[in-house]
Amino acid sequence: GITLGLPKSRQHERQNFTTSNFIAMDPPKHDVQRATVAPVVAPSNLATLENTIRERAGNILDSLPVGEEFDWVDAVSIELTTQMLATLFDFPFEDRRKLTRWSDVATAGPESGIDYKQRQAELLECLEYFTRLWNERVNAEPKSDLISMLAHGENTRNMQPMEFLGNLILLIVGGNDTTRNSISGGVLALNQNPDQYQKLRDNPGLIPKLVPEIIRWQTPLAYMRRTAAVDTELGGKKILQGDKLLMWYVSGNRDDEVIDKPNDFIIDRANPRHHLSFGFGIHRCMGNRLAEMQLRIVWEEILKRFRMVEVTGEPERTLSAFVKGYTYLPVVLHPH
């Protein structure tokens, strides 16, 4: 089954290890903290990043073996997103895979084999590493990376360590899971729907519509949880102050009252961005345009080089009710 939190027998695990971040805050604190880091995904910065993303995507794709089976998740999905995360944080490039590991640990459920002691130890390692970067940058001239923004921001420079860690986890997971799992999920979806893959090959101009359809279809984060601030009623159900509620994005993205043929993967929908994978309202994913841009560029570069990315075996999926993703996807590349 699925629970909304730790069972009573395990509540002690969080007593001394509680983080906070702006996605779990209400205005005005939410607004000012989000605004501190929002410039990293402003349109002007995205335009600057586009050439970097394209160059890196091209280099990664050009390094892949053609005609031989390999793991797409590790070689492409993880590598590209981790390189991008390292750029956004101005994180030491040689240590970039630490970001992937910390994201996986932060979202790991009990079934992953990572117990709370290991999770706490590894996330404290994350905090220690980023604290060193913070200390270096707080005394330097402000730059455009996320750590500098947090260290110099009026509303974030006095954060306590666990709030800093909470926001780090939010930014790492947000920058990792959506793009990484959508890159893999898109390859799988097109293989499962060969008519759509052929449609894409015939008309690469459909990529801007393909991208949001992949994100809807995959729904990389299945849900988000909220806590009722007051007693209320929703859909005829009474909700008491303090009740925990899940917003099932993955269910909303299959709502046939809103989306035509929601269980079909269709790459030329009339309104493909009408989905819930990025959330809704003030907590809508801050980096949604960056994620879409990365996916667009990846598919533009794939189609230039390969007739098909063929899935050759069953994928291995992430053991999580929260993250809908893949740990392994065997593929073979077929050139034009």
Buried (B, 14 or more C-beta within 10 A) or exposed (E): EEEEEEEEEEEEBEEEBEBBBBBBBEEEEBBBBBBBBBEBBEEEBBEEBBEEBBEBBBEBBEEBEEEEEBBBBBBBBBBBBBBBBBBBBBBEEEEBEBBBBBBBBBBBBEEBEBEBEEBBEBBEBBBEBBBEBBEEBBEEEEEEBBBBBBBBBEBBEEBEBBBBBBBBBBBBBBBBBBBBBBBBBBBBBBBEBEEBBEBBBEEEEBBBBBBBBBBBBBBBBBBBEEEBEEEEEEEEEEBEEEBEBBBEBBEBBBEEEEBEEBEEBBBBBEEBBEBBBBBEEEBEBBBBBBBBBBBBBBBBBBBEBBEBBBBEEEBEBBBBBBBBBBBBBBBBBEEE
